[in-house]
Amino acid sequence: MTTFRNLNPIQVIHDLARWGYISAGKMDQMASLSNQKPLV
């Protein structure tokens, strides 16, 4: 993880937030698609 030193911390936070937002949206879509079958 040496590349983190070269990156702007604010940019890293923005990238993590964007990735989290996208992954959360996909999780919501999958949950709504499989609403009749609750995931355990």
DSSP file (Angstrom, degrees, kcal/mol; ACC not computed):
  #  RESIDUE AA STRUCTURE BP1 BP2  ACC     N-H-->O    O-->H-N    N-H-->O    O-->H-N    TCO  KAPPA ALPHA  PHI   PSI    X-CA   Y-CA   Z-CA
    1    1 A M    >         0   0    0      0, 0.0     3,-0.9     0, 0.0     4,-0.3   0.000 360.0 360.0 360.0  34.5    0.0    0.0    0.0
    2    2 A T  T >>  +     0   0    0      1,-0.2     3,-1.1     2,-0.2     4,-0.6   0.721 360.0  72.4 -72.2 -19.2    2.9    2.3   -0.7
    3    3 A T  H >> S+     0   0    0      1,-0.3     4,-1.0     2,-0.2     3,-0.7   0.770  81.6  71.5 -68.0 -23.5    0.8    4.1   -3.4
    4    4 A F  H <4 S+     0   0    0     -3,-0.9     3,-0.3     1,-0.3    -1,-0.3   0.826  90.8  59.7 -62.0 -29.0   -1.3    5.7   -0.7
    5    5 A R  H <4 S+     0   0    0     -3,-1.1    -1,-0.3    -4,-0.3    -2,-0.2   0.854 105.9  47.2 -66.6 -32.8    1.7    7.9    0.2
    6    6 A N  H << S+     0   0    0     -3,-0.7    -1,-0.2    -4,-0.6    -2,-0.2   0.674  99.8  85.6 -82.6 -16.3    1.7    9.4   -3.3
    7    7 A L  S  < S-     0   0    0     -4,-1.0     3,-0.0    -3,-0.3    -3,-0.0  -0.503  88.0-106.6 -88.4 154.5   -2.0   10.0   -3.4
    8    8 A N     >  -     0   0    0     -2,-0.2     4,-2.4     1,-0.2     3,-0.4  -0.664  25.3-138.2 -74.3 124.9   -3.8   13.1   -2.1
    9    9 A P  H  > S+     0   0    0      0, 0.0     4,-2.3     0, 0.0     5,-0.2   0.863 104.5  52.9 -55.5 -37.0   -5.6   12.0    1.2
   10   10 A I  H  > S+     0   0    0      1,-0.2     4,-2.4     2,-0.2     5,-0.1   0.906 108.9  49.4 -65.5 -39.4   -8.7   14.0    0.1
   11   11 A Q  H  > S+     0   0    0     -3,-0.4     4,-2.7     2,-0.2    -1,-0.2   0.891 109.6  52.0 -65.7 -38.6   -8.7   12.2   -3.2
   12   12 A V  H  X S+     0   0    0     -4,-2.4     4,-2.7     2,-0.2    -2,-0.2   0.923 110.3  48.0 -62.9 -43.6   -8.5    8.9   -1.5
   13   13 A I  H  X S+     0   0    0     -4,-2.3     4,-2.7     1,-0.2    -2,-0.2   0.912 112.0  49.8 -63.3 -41.5  -11.4    9.8    0.8
   14   14 A H  H  X S+     0   0    0     -4,-2.4     4,-2.6     2,-0.2    -2,-0.2   0.917 111.7  48.2 -63.5 -42.5  -13.4   10.9   -2.3
   15   15 A D  H  X S+     0   0    0     -4,-2.7     4,-2.8     2,-0.2    -2,-0.2   0.918 112.9  47.7 -64.6 -42.7  -12.6    7.7   -4.1
   16   16 A L  H  X S+     0   0    0     -4,-2.7     4,-2.7     2,-0.2    -2,-0.2   0.909 113.1  48.7 -64.6 -41.0  -13.6    5.5   -1.1
   17   17 A A  H  X S+     0   0    0     -4,-2.7     4,-2.3     2,-0.2    -2,-0.2   0.911 112.8  47.7 -65.2 -41.3  -16.8    7.5   -0.7
   18   18 A R  H  X S+     0   0    0     -4,-2.6     4,-2.6     2,-0.2    -2,-0.2   0.930 113.3  47.5 -65.4 -44.3  -17.7    7.1   -4.3
   19   19 A W  H  X S+     0   0    0     -4,-2.8     4,-2.8     1,-0.2     5,-0.2   0.917 112.8  49.2 -62.9 -42.4  -16.9    3.4   -4.3
   20   20 A G  H  X S+     0   0    0     -4,-2.7     4,-2.3    -5,-0.2    -1,-0.2   0.886 111.4  49.6 -63.3 -38.7  -19.0    2.9   -1.1
   21   21 A Y  H  X S+     0   0    0     -4,-2.3     4,-2.1     2,-0.2    -2,-0.2   0.919 113.5  45.5 -67.0 -43.0  -21.9    4.9   -2.7
   22   22 A I  H  X S+     0   0    0     -4,-2.6     4,-2.2     2,-0.2    -2,-0.2   0.930 114.7  47.0 -66.2 -45.2  -21.8    2.8   -5.9
   23   23 A S  H  X S+     0   0    0     -4,-2.8     4,-2.3     1,-0.2    -1,-0.2   0.878 111.3  52.2 -65.9 -36.2  -21.5   -0.5   -4.0
   24   24 A A  H  X S+     0   0    0     -4,-2.3     4,-2.2    -5,-0.2    -1,-0.2   0.898 108.6  51.1 -65.7 -39.3  -24.3    0.5   -1.6
   25   25 A G  H  X S+     0   0    0     -4,-2.1     4,-2.1     2,-0.2    -2,-0.2   0.903 110.1  48.8 -64.0 -40.5  -26.5    1.3   -4.6
   26   26 A K  H  X S+     0   0    0     -4,-2.2     4,-2.7     2,-0.2    -2,-0.2   0.896 109.9  52.0 -65.8 -38.7  -25.8   -2.1   -6.1
   27   27 A M  H  X S+     0   0    0     -4,-2.3     4,-2.4     1,-0.2    -2,-0.2   0.903 109.2  50.3 -63.7 -39.7  -26.6   -3.8   -2.8
   28   28 A D  H  X S+     0   0    0     -4,-2.2     4,-2.4     2,-0.2    -1,-0.2   0.906 110.8  49.3 -64.0 -41.3  -29.9   -1.9   -2.7
   29   29 A Q  H  X S+     0   0    0     -4,-2.1     4,-2.3     2,-0.2    -2,-0.2   0.934 112.7  46.6 -63.7 -45.4  -30.7   -3.1   -6.3
   30   30 A M  H  X S+     0   0    0     -4,-2.7     4,-2.3     1,-0.2    -2,-0.2   0.888 112.5  50.9 -65.0 -37.5  -29.9   -6.7   -5.5
   31   31 A A  H  < S+     0   0    0     -4,-2.4    -1,-0.2     1,-0.2    -2,-0.2   0.902 111.4  47.0 -66.8 -39.9  -31.9   -6.5   -2.3
   32   32 A S  H >< S+     0   0    0     -4,-2.4     3,-1.0     1,-0.2    -1,-0.2   0.856 112.1  51.2 -70.5 -33.5  -34.9   -5.1   -4.1
   33   33 A L  H 3< S+     0   0    0     -4,-2.3     3,-0.4     1,-0.3    -2,-0.2   0.903 116.3  39.9 -68.6 -40.0  -34.6   -7.8   -6.8
   34   34 A S  T 3< S+     0   0    0     -4,-2.3    -1,-0.3     1,-0.2     3,-0.2  -0.234  77.5 126.4-103.0  44.6  -34.5  -10.6   -4.3
   35   35 A N  S <  S+     0   0    0     -3,-1.0    -1,-0.2     1,-0.2    -2,-0.1   0.878  71.0  53.9 -69.1 -37.0  -37.1   -9.1   -2.0
   36   36 A Q  S    S+     0   0    0     -3,-0.4    -1,-0.2     1,-0.2    -2,-0.1   0.769 111.2  49.5 -70.6 -23.1  -39.2  -12.2   -2.1
   37   37 A K  S    S-     0   0    0     -3,-0.2    -1,-0.2    -6,-0.1     2,-0.1  -0.853  86.7-147.9-116.1  95.0  -36.2  -14.3   -0.9
   38   38 A P        -     0   0    0      0, 0.0     2,-0.3     0, 0.0    -3,-0.1  -0.363  17.1-123.8 -63.5 135.8  -34.6  -12.5    2.1
   39   39 A L              0   0    0      1,-0.1    -8,-0.0    -5,-0.1    -5,-0.0  -0.620 360.0 360.0 -80.8 138.1  -30.8  -13.0    2.2
   40   40 A V              0   0    0     -2,-0.3    -1,-0.1     0, 0.0     0, 0.0   0.386 360.0 360.0-107.4 360.0  -29.5  -14.5    5.4
